[in-house]
Amino acid sequence: MAERRRKFKIPLVTPEQQQKIKRKLDIKNFDVNAILRGAQLTVVGGLRALQNPALFTSEHYKQAALAVAIAIAITIVISIPVKNNANRLL
């Protein structure tokens, strides 16, 4: 039966859609050096902020850190697989 089954390869996108996507994702206007400089400034800014000893003395930053910790905890709890106990209810 498997030999008789025909396998058709259906394209996910048409060639017209591919061209449209290529035009939208074209990055000719971006300079590679500007992108690298932006990434460098982001990393350096983050490192400099973390070197500040008074960073976590502000109440605002404490609340933000608590919110991030709670979000991570919720994500971990949600990702734990739940055993199917439907048969026990009957």
N, C-alpha and C positions, 0 to 999 in steps of 0.2 A: 504494500500500500504506500510505503514511503517513496518507492520509486515512481509511482504514478502522480504523486503530489508535485504540482508545479510551483516553482519558487519565482515569484515576480519581485523584482526590485523596484519599489516605488520610491521615487525621489522625495525627500522631505520638503525641498523647496524647488521651485521652478528656476530655470536660468534667468528669467526676468527678475525674480525675487533675489537671486544671488547678486545680480548687478546692482540692484537697489541697495542691498545690504553693504556691498563693497563701497558704494558711493557714500553711504552714511558713516561708515567706519574709516574713511580716508583721513589720514593724519598728516597730510603734506604740509599743513599750515603750522604744525608744531615743530619746534626745534628740539632736537635730542638733548642739546646742552641745557635748554630751559627746563626740560622735564627732570634731568639729573640734578640740576641746581635746586629745583623745588623739593625733590626727595632729600637732598642733602640738608637743606634748611629745616625740613620737618624733623629729621633725625637729630640734628644739632640742637634745635629748639627744645625737643623733648628731653634730651640729655641735660641741657642746662636747667630746665625746669625741675628735673629730678634732683639736681645738685643743691637746690635751694633748701636750706634747713627749716625754713619757716613755711614750707609748702603745705604741710598737713596740720598746721595750727589754726588755720581758718575754718570756721564752721561750714562754709560752703563746700570746701574740698572734702571735709569729713563726710558730709551728706552724699556727695557725688561718689566717693569711694564705697560707702555703704550701699548705695543703689547698684553699683557695678557688682559688688559681692553678692547681693541678693539675686540679681539677674543671673549670675553664674550658677548659684545654688538652684534656682528654679529650673534652669536649663538642664542641670545634672539630674534633678529629680524627675523631670519629664522624660529624659532619655532612658531611664531605668525601665526595662521591660516589665510589663504587668502580667502576672499569671492569670490565665483564664479560669475563673472560679464560677462560671455559669452553671456547671453541672452540680455544684454543691448547693445551689439555691433550690434545686428541684426536690 
